Amino acid sequence: MQTQLLLAIRDHLDDPHATKRELLQRLWSEYGEIARYYSPKLGMSFIAKHVSPPNEVHHPRGWHSDVGHQRKVRSYQVEAEFYQSFAGSCDETCYVPQFIGLIKEPNHPEQQTLLMEDLQSSGFTLVHTRVADAQVKTVLSWLAHFHGRFLNIDISSLWPVGSYWYLATRQAEFAAMEDGALKHNASRIDHRLNHARFQTLLHGDAKLANFCFSEQEQVAAVDFQYVGRGVGVKDVMYFLGSCLTDRQLLEKHDTYVDYYFAALKTALLARSSSEFSQDKVVKLEQEWRELIPFAWADFNRFLLGWSPEHVKINDFMVSQTERALSL
């Protein structure tokens, strides 16, 4: 398989001397791999994300079904579509790896190999497990500019709802939830988020691990498998929950939300004034601020079905959920 993959990459690039340098990681549930290659013809290294689902899926938490398999396969197809059709619209304010090529397997429609820029060779060499205030704000600025760039853009070729936890695709986890107020209100919360007036393109999995930093504190994002339509505060909620402790959330959440909206306002007003007037920006912020507790409650609903003991279910998330249930 590895020899066939290398030959396919060489053929696609028309470079018989392209070589595989190192395996970076295996994909979730052994669905393939991400590896670094080097092309003398291109004069640079690049990343190949090779998807080849196994015959039998073994989910780390036991969640394996045909529905889950099809969701995962679709996620890789959506990611390829994002890189082909949308990545080129992202500039240095919301940097993403640039698309190089896509190799499809005619006889195996679930297999594909996505070729893209090697962020490490472009200076984005750092992935943090803990962050300081400046780094949190750098990512929030990235999210604000990404969301601002894709408001009012046709994104129908991607997920109809951005994020991997939305209710329609997580019915097994929903069924596993204990009965209670959140379960009874799950559809209402889902509806509020998905029928908001202002919708943009979400990263969909905006955790800290999916952002690569440079020494100059610039940032780029990776892993666009769950990119799709939604309200920007879903990404903000998920990112803050991925890198802040319960205490930090209680102390700094609102300050970081204010920073995000200030950056979003800057991004939107930099666009054509006919697209986003001051009045429209104010209305967008008002709507999205009101939806913040619903974003927390929506993710809480998923976690309670998927992994009810998960560390992310903390006091702050619970308090936000209670707010959403009271609205």
C-alpha positions as CSV (number, residue, x, y, z in Angstrom):
1,M,0.0,0.0,0.0
2,Q,2.8,2.4,0.9
3,T,4.6,1.8,-2.4
4,Q,1.4,2.3,-4.3
5,L,0.7,5.6,-2.4
6,L,4.2,6.9,-3.1
7,L,3.8,6.0,-6.8
8,A,0.5,7.7,-6.9
9,I,1.9,10.9,-5.4
10,R,4.9,10.9,-7.8
11,D,2.6,10.4,-10.7
12,H,0.3,13.2,-9.5
13,L,3.1,15.7,-9.1
14,D,5.0,14.4,-12.1
15,D,8.0,14.0,-9.9
16,P,9.6,10.6,-9.9
17,H,12.0,11.6,-7.1
18,A,9.4,12.5,-4.5
19,T,10.1,10.7,-1.2
20,K,8.4,10.1,2.1
21,R,10.3,11.7,4.9
22,E,8.3,10.8,8.1
23,L,5.0,9.5,9.4
24,L,3.4,12.3,11.5
25,Q,0.3,10.5,12.9
26,R,-2.3,7.8,12.3
27,L,-5.8,9.0,11.6
28,W,-8.6,8.4,14.1
29,S,-9.6,4.7,14.4
30,E,-6.9,3.7,11.8
31,Y,-8.6,5.5,8.9
32,G,-5.2,6.3,7.3
33,E,-2.2,8.5,8.1
34,I,-0.7,12.0,7.8
35,A,2.9,12.0,6.6
36,R,5.6,14.5,5.4
37,Y,7.0,14.1,1.9
38,Y,9.6,16.0,-0.1
39,S,9.4,16.9,-3.8
40,P,12.6,17.9,-5.6
41,K,10.5,19.3,-8.4
42,L,8.5,21.5,-6.1
43,G,11.6,22.3,-4.1
44,M,9.8,21.8,-0.8
45,S,8.3,19.4,1.6
46,F,4.5,18.9,1.8
47,I,1.9,17.0,3.8
48,A,-0.1,14.1,2.5
49,K,-3.3,13.1,4.4
50,H,-4.1,9.6,3.1
51,V,-7.5,8.2,3.9
52,S,-8.1,4.5,3.6
53,P,-10.8,3.2,6.0
54,P,-10.1,-0.2,7.6
55,N,-12.4,-3.2,7.0
56,E,-13.3,-3.2,10.7
57,V,-13.5,0.0,12.7
58,H,-12.5,0.0,16.3
59,H,-13.5,3.2,18.0
60,P,-11.4,4.1,21.1
61,R,-14.6,4.7,23.1
62,G,-16.6,1.9,21.6
63,W,-18.7,4.2,19.3
64,H,-18.6,2.4,16.0
65,S,-21.5,2.0,13.6
66,D,-22.3,2.5,9.9
67,V,-23.6,5.9,10.7
68,G,-20.3,6.8,12.4
69,H,-18.3,5.4,9.5
70,Q,-20.3,7.3,6.9
71,R,-19.9,10.5,9.0
72,K,-16.1,10.0,9.1
73,V,-15.8,9.3,5.4
74,R,-17.9,12.3,4.6
75,S,-15.7,14.5,6.9
76,Y,-12.6,13.7,4.8
77,Q,-14.5,14.5,1.6
78,V,-15.7,17.8,3.1
79,E,-12.1,18.7,4.1
80,A,-10.9,18.1,0.6
81,E,-13.6,20.3,-0.8
82,F,-12.6,23.0,1.7
83,Y,-9.0,23.0,0.6
84,Q,-9.9,22.9,-3.1
85,S,-12.6,25.6,-3.0
86,F,-12.2,27.8,0.1
87,A,-8.7,27.7,1.5
88,G,-7.5,30.1,-1.2
89,S,-9.8,32.8,0.2
90,C,-7.9,32.8,3.5
91,D,-5.1,35.3,4.0
92,E,-2.5,35.9,6.7
93,T,-5.3,36.9,9.2
94,C,-6.8,33.4,9.1
95,Y,-4.0,31.3,7.6
96,V,-4.5,27.7,6.5
97,P,-2.3,25.3,4.6
98,Q,-2.5,25.9,0.9
99,F,-3.9,23.2,-1.4
100,I,-1.5,21.3,-3.6
101,G,-3.6,18.4,-5.0
102,L,-6.1,15.7,-4.4
103,I,-5.6,12.1,-5.5
104,K,-8.8,10.1,-5.8
105,E,-9.1,6.3,-6.0
106,P,-11.6,5.5,-8.8
107,N,-12.1,1.9,-7.7
108,H,-12.3,2.9,-4.0
109,P,-14.5,5.9,-3.5
110,E,-13.8,6.1,0.2
111,Q,-10.1,6.5,-0.3
112,Q,-8.3,9.8,-1.1
113,T,-5.0,11.5,-0.6
114,L,-5.0,15.3,0.1
115,L,-1.7,17.1,-0.6
116,M,-1.2,20.4,1.1
117,E,1.4,22.9,2.4
118,D,3.7,21.8,5.1
119,L,3.1,24.4,7.8
120,Q,6.3,23.5,9.6
121,S,8.4,24.5,6.6
122,S,6.5,27.7,6.5
123,G,7.5,28.7,10.0
124,F,4.5,27.4,12.0
125,T,6.5,25.0,14.1
126,L,4.9,25.2,17.5
127,V,1.8,23.4,18.8
128,H,1.0,24.3,22.4
129,T,-0.7,22.2,25.1
130,R,-0.9,25.2,27.4
131,V,-1.4,28.8,26.4
132,A,-0.8,32.3,27.7
133,D,-3.2,35.2,27.3
134,A,-1.5,36.4,24.1
135,Q,-1.9,33.1,22.4
136,V,-5.6,32.8,23.3
137,K,-6.1,36.2,21.7
138,T,-4.2,35.2,18.6
139,V,-6.5,32.3,18.0
140,L,-9.6,34.3,18.8
141,S,-8.4,36.9,16.2
142,W,-7.9,34.0,13.7
143,L,-11.5,32.8,14.4
144,A,-12.9,36.3,14.0
145,H,-11.3,36.9,10.7
146,F,-12.2,33.4,9.4
147,H,-15.8,33.9,10.4
148,G,-15.8,37.4,9.0
149,R,-14.4,36.3,5.7
150,F,-17.2,33.7,5.1
151,L,-20.3,35.5,6.1
152,N,-22.8,35.6,3.2
153,I,-20.7,33.2,1.2
154,D,-22.2,30.1,-0.4
155,I,-20.8,27.2,1.6
156,S,-23.5,24.6,0.7
157,S,-20.8,22.1,-0.6
158,L,-19.6,21.7,3.0
159,W,-21.4,20.4,6.1
160,P,-24.9,21.9,6.5
161,V,-24.0,22.4,10.2
162,G,-20.4,22.9,11.2
163,S,-19.0,20.9,14.1
164,Y,-18.8,17.2,14.8
165,W,-21.3,17.2,17.7
166,Y,-24.4,18.6,16.2
167,L,-27.6,16.8,17.1
168,A,-28.7,15.4,13.7
169,T,-25.6,13.3,13.3
170,R,-25.3,12.2,17.0
171,Q,-28.5,10.3,17.6
172,A,-26.8,7.3,19.2
173,E,-25.1,9.6,21.8
174,F,-28.4,11.4,22.3
175,A,-30.2,8.2,23.0
176,A,-27.5,7.3,25.6
177,M,-28.1,10.5,27.6
178,E,-29.8,10.2,30.9
179,D,-33.3,11.7,30.9
180,G,-33.5,15.3,32.1
181,A,-34.0,19.0,31.2
182,L,-31.1,19.2,28.7
183,K,-32.3,16.1,26.8
184,H,-35.8,17.4,26.7
185,N,-34.6,20.8,25.3
186,A,-31.9,19.5,23.0
187,S,-34.0,20.0,19.8
188,R,-34.9,23.5,20.9
189,I,-31.3,24.4,21.6
190,D,-30.2,22.9,18.3
191,H,-32.9,24.9,16.4
192,R,-31.9,28.2,18.0
193,L,-28.3,27.7,16.9
194,N,-29.1,26.5,13.4
195,H,-31.8,29.0,12.6
196,A,-30.0,32.1,13.7
197,R,-30.1,35.0,11.2
198,F,-26.4,35.3,10.9
199,Q,-24.5,32.2,9.8
200,T,-20.9,31.8,8.7
201,L,-18.4,29.1,8.1
202,L,-17.2,27.3,11.2
203,H,-13.9,25.5,11.6
204,G,-15.9,22.9,13.4
205,D,-13.1,21.4,15.5
206,A,-11.3,24.6,16.8
207,K,-9.4,23.0,19.7
208,L,-6.0,24.2,20.7
209,A,-4.3,21.2,19.2
210,N,-5.5,22.2,15.7
211,F,-3.6,25.6,15.8
212,C,0.1,25.8,14.8
213,F,2.1,28.9,16.0
214,S,5.2,30.6,14.7
215,E,8.0,32.0,16.8
216,Q,6.4,35.4,16.0
217,E,3.1,34.3,17.5
218,Q,1.3,34.1,14.1
219,V,-1.1,31.2,13.9
220,A,-2.5,28.8,11.3
221,A,-5.2,26.2,11.6
222,V,-5.4,22.6,10.4
223,D,-8.0,19.8,10.4
224,F,-11.0,21.0,8.5
225,Q,-13.1,17.8,8.5
226,Y,-16.1,19.4,10.3
227,V,-16.1,22.8,8.6
228,G,-19.6,24.0,7.8
229,R,-22.4,26.4,8.4
230,G,-23.0,27.9,11.9
231,V,-22.8,30.8,14.4
232,G,-19.2,31.8,15.1
233,V,-19.6,31.5,18.9
234,K,-19.7,27.7,18.5
235,D,-16.0,27.8,17.5
236,V,-15.3,30.4,20.3
237,M,-16.9,28.2,22.9
238,Y,-15.1,25.1,21.8
239,F,-11.7,26.7,21.6
240,L,-12.0,28.3,25.0
241,G,-13.2,25.1,26.5
242,S,-10.2,23.3,25.0
243,C,-7.5,25.4,26.6
244,L,-8.9,27.0,29.8
245,T,-9.6,25.5,33.1
246,D,-12.9,25.8,34.9
247,R,-11.4,28.6,37.0
248,Q,-10.0,30.4,34.0
249,L,-13.3,30.2,32.3
250,L,-15.1,31.8,35.3
251,E,-12.5,34.6,35.4
252,K,-11.7,35.3,31.8
253,H,-14.5,34.0,29.5
254,D,-16.3,37.3,29.1
255,T,-13.1,39.2,28.5
256,Y,-12.1,36.8,25.7
257,V,-15.6,37.0,24.2
258,D,-15.3,40.8,24.1
259,Y,-11.9,40.4,22.4
260,Y,-13.4,38.1,19.8
261,F,-16.2,40.4,19.0
262,A,-13.9,43.4,18.7
263,A,-11.8,41.5,16.2
264,L,-14.9,40.3,14.3
265,K,-16.1,43.9,14.1
266,T,-12.8,45.0,12.6
267,A,-12.8,42.1,10.1
268,L,-16.4,42.9,9.0
269,L,-16.1,46.6,8.7
270,A,-13.0,46.1,6.5
271,R,-15.2,44.5,3.9
272,S,-17.5,46.5,1.6
273,S,-19.7,48.9,3.5
274,S,-22.6,47.9,1.5
275,E,-22.2,44.3,2.8
276,F,-21.8,45.1,6.5
277,S,-22.9,48.4,7.8
278,Q,-22.3,49.4,11.4
279,D,-26.0,48.6,12.2
280,K,-25.7,45.1,10.8
281,V,-22.5,44.4,12.7
282,V,-24.3,45.5,15.9
283,K,-27.2,43.1,15.2
284,L,-24.9,40.2,14.5
285,E,-23.0,40.7,17.7
286,Q,-26.3,41.0,19.7
287,E,-27.6,37.7,18.2
288,W,-24.4,35.7,18.6
289,R,-23.9,36.9,22.2
290,E,-27.3,35.7,23.1
291,L,-26.5,32.3,21.6
292,I,-23.3,31.7,23.7
293,P,-25.1,29.7,26.5
294,F,-26.8,27.7,23.8
295,A,-23.5,26.8,22.2
296,W,-22.2,25.6,25.6
297,A,-25.4,23.6,26.3
298,D,-25.3,22.0,22.8
299,F,-21.7,20.7,23.4
300,N,-22.7,19.6,26.9
301,R,-25.5,17.6,25.4
302,F,-23.1,15.7,23.2
303,L,-20.6,15.0,26.0
304,L,-23.2,13.7,28.3
305,G,-24.2,11.1,25.8
306,W,-20.7,10.4,24.4
307,S,-18.6,10.5,27.6
308,P,-20.5,11.7,30.6
309,E,-17.4,11.6,32.8
310,H,-15.5,13.9,30.4
311,V,-13.2,16.5,32.1
312,K,-14.7,19.3,29.9
313,I,-18.0,19.0,31.8
314,N,-17.1,21.5,34.4
315,D,-19.0,24.0,36.6
316,F,-18.7,26.7,34.0
317,M,-20.3,24.6,31.3
318,V,-23.0,23.5,33.7
319,S,-23.8,27.1,34.6
320,Q,-24.0,28.1,30.9
321,T,-26.3,25.1,30.2
322,E,-28.6,26.2,33.0
323,R,-28.7,29.7,31.5
324,A,-29.7,28.3,28.1
325,L,-32.4,26.1,29.7
326,S,-33.8,29.2,31.4
327,L,-34.0,31.3,28.3
